[in-house]
Amino acid sequence: MFELLSIETIITFITASVVLSLVPGPDNLFVMSNSALRGWKIGFYTTLGLCTGLIGHTILVGIGVSVIFQTSPMAFNGLKIIGAFYLVYLAWLSIQNKELNLGEASQDISNKSYYLTGVVMNLTNPKVAIFFLVFLPQFVNSNNHNVTSQIFLLGLLFICSAFFVFTSIAYLSSFLEGILKKSKTVNKNLNLLAAIIYIALAINLSFIHL
């Protein structure tokens, strides 16, 4: 590890990654809302999904494919549309549910569902691809010819940092679940709230430009 990157670069990169992961955004909101509405486990599986998506973006940057999304408006907009429609679909599913069972969504099928949702949401967000394409190379040592290995290492460090931050957010947000359970009025409208969040994320994604 230290042959590829200096300890100073690693510390600087991890610090920047943690700070950027803490900045409010769609991923933070997604993890926070899932944990608050459905419990810590769902927030954790959502985090796993989002971080798995980051692995995909790291690989794309490492092999240079992400350049396509920076140079091709058609590819960029196509991925953006897919992501937005998927979020709208999730909103529709939330509205269709008559009732949200707080604390009961930790069964394997639900865990897998939220994990996959996190993966798809992250992979279909072109903003993440562009961010990785711009952010990771800034910390690459140009004197070291093994650039691809450096990119993969930086991606791994970022994923670990994001996992730590998002898991912390999931855990802290889960304490709201007990409060929500006690309110029948809030409980009846949780699915609507979840749908609104999905729609807001879709709108946010739609306004992302190259």
C-alpha positions in Angstrom: 0.0 0.0 0.0 2.7 2.5 1.1 4.8 1.7 -2.0 1.9 3.0 -4.2 0.9 6.0 -2.1 2.7 7.9 0.7 1.3 7.9 4.2 0.7 11.7 3.9 -1.4 11.1 0.7 -3.4 8.4 2.4 -4.2 10.5 5.4 -5.1 13.5 3.3 -7.3 11.3 1.1 -9.1 9.6 3.9 -9.8 12.9 5.6 -11.2 14.4 2.4 -13.3 11.2 1.8 -14.8 11.3 5.3 -15.7 15.0 5.0 -17.2 14.5 1.5 -19.2 11.5 2.8 -20.6 13.7 5.6 -21.8 16.4 3.2 -25.6 16.1 2.9 -26.6 14.5 -0.4 -28.9 11.9 -2.0 -27.0 8.9 -0.5 -27.0 10.4 3.0 -30.7 11.1 2.8 -31.4 7.6 1.4 -29.6 5.9 4.3 -31.0 8.2 6.9 -34.6 7.9 5.8 -34.4 4.1 5.5 -32.9 3.7 8.9 -35.4 6.1 10.5 -38.4 4.5 8.9 -37.4 0.8 8.9 -34.7 0.3 11.4 -30.9 0.1 11.6 -30.6 -3.2 9.6 -32.3 -1.8 6.6 -30.0 1.3 6.7 -27.0 -1.0 7.0 -28.0 -3.1 3.9 -28.7 0.1 2.1 -25.2 1.3 2.9 -23.8 -2.1 1.7 -25.6 -1.6 -1.6 -24.4 2.0 -2.0 -20.8 0.9 -1.3 -21.0 -2.0 -3.6 -22.0 0.5 -6.3 -18.9 2.5 -5.5 -16.8 -0.6 -6.3 -18.3 -0.5 -9.8 -17.4 3.2 -10.2 -13.9 2.5 -9.0 -13.4 -0.2 -11.6 -14.8 2.1 -14.3 -12.4 4.8 -13.4 -9.5 2.4 -13.2 -10.0 1.1 -16.7 -11.0 4.6 -18.0 -14.6 3.8 -19.1 -16.0 6.6 -17.0 -14.5 9.1 -19.5 -17.4 8.1 -21.7 -19.8 9.8 -19.3 -17.7 12.9 -19.3 -17.4 13.2 -23.1 -20.7 11.7 -24.3 -23.9 13.7 -23.3 -26.0 10.8 -24.7 -24.5 8.2 -22.5 -24.6 10.5 -19.5 -28.3 11.4 -20.0 -29.2 7.8 -20.7 -27.8 6.7 -17.4 -29.4 9.6 -15.6 -32.9 8.8 -17.1 -32.6 5.1 -16.1 -31.7 6.2 -12.5 -34.5 8.7 -12.3 -37.2 6.3 -13.6 -36.0 3.6 -11.1 -36.5 6.0 -8.2 -40.0 7.0 -9.5 -40.7 3.2 -9.7 -39.7 2.9 -6.0 -41.9 5.8 -5.1 -44.9 4.1 -6.9 -44.2 0.9 -5.0 -44.2 2.8 -1.7 -47.5 4.4 -2.5 -49.0 1.0 -3.4 -48.2 -0.4 0.1 -51.1 0.2 2.5 -49.0 0.0 5.5 -45.3 0.1 6.5 -44.2 -2.5 9.0 -41.5 -0.7 11.0 -38.9 -3.0 12.5 -40.3 -5.9 10.5 -38.4 -5.4 7.3 -35.2 -7.2 8.3 -36.1 -10.5 6.7 -33.7 -11.8 4.1 -35.8 -10.9 1.1 -36.2 -7.3 2.4 -32.5 -7.1 3.2 -31.6 -8.2 -0.3 -34.2 -5.8 -1.8 -32.7 -2.7 0.0 -29.2 -3.9 -0.8 -30.0 -4.1 -4.5 -31.8 -0.8 -4.4 -28.6 0.8 -3.0 -26.5 -0.8 -5.7 -28.8 0.3 -8.6 -29.2 3.8 -7.2 -25.5 4.3 -6.9 -24.5 2.7 -10.3 -27.2 4.7 -12.2 -26.0 8.0 -10.7 -23.7 9.6 -13.3 -22.7 12.2 -10.8 -20.9 9.6 -8.8 -19.0 8.4 -11.9 -17.9 11.9 -12.7 -17.0 12.6 -9.1 -14.8 9.5 -9.0 -13.3 10.4 -12.4 -12.3 13.9 -11.1 -11.6 13.2 -7.4 -9.5 10.0 -7.4 -6.8 11.0 -10.0 -6.0 14.1 -7.9 -4.2 11.9 -5.4 -2.4 9.7 -7.9 1.4 9.8 -7.8 2.4 10.5 -11.4 6.0 9.3 -10.7 4.6 5.8 -10.0 3.7 4.2 -13.3 1.2 1.8 -11.7 -1.7 4.3 -12.0 -4.5 1.7 -12.2 -3.4 0.1 -8.9 -3.3 3.5 -7.3 -6.9 4.2 -8.5 -8.1 0.9 -7.1 -6.4 1.6 -3.8 -7.9 5.1 -3.6 -11.3 3.7 -4.5 -11.0 1.1 -1.7 -10.1 3.8 0.8 -13.0 6.0 -0.2 -15.4 3.1 0.0 -14.2 2.2 3.5 -14.5 5.9 4.6 -18.1 6.1 3.1 -19.0 2.8 4.7 -17.9 4.1 8.1 -19.8 7.4 7.7 -23.0 5.9 6.3 -23.1 3.1 8.9 -22.8 5.8 11.6 -25.6 7.8 10.0 -27.8 4.6 9.8 -27.2 3.8 13.4 -27.9 7.3 14.7 -31.0 7.7 12.5 -32.4 4.3 13.7 -33.2 5.9 17.1 -36.0 7.8 15.3 -37.8 4.6 14.5 -39.1 4.2 18.1 -40.5 7.7 18.0 -42.2 7.0 14.6 -43.7 3.8 15.9 -45.5 5.5 18.7 -47.3 7.9 16.4 -50.2 6.3 14.5 -50.7 9.4 12.4 -47.0 9.4 11.3 -47.1 5.6 10.8 -50.0 5.8 8.4 -48.2 8.4 6.2 -44.7 6.8 6.2 -45.2 5.2 2.8 -46.2 8.6 1.4 -43.1 10.1 3.0 -40.9 7.4 1.5 -42.4 8.1 -1.9 -41.8 11.8 -1.6 -38.2 11.1 -0.7 -37.8 8.9 -3.8 -39.4 11.5 -6.0 -37.1 14.2 -4.5 -34.0 12.1 -5.3 -35.3 11.5 -8.8 -35.8 15.2 -9.4 -32.3 15.9 -8.0 -30.8 13.3 -10.4 -32.7 14.8 -13.3 -31.1 18.3 -12.8 -27.5 16.9 -12.8 -25.6 18.2 -15.8 -22.2 17.6 -17.3 
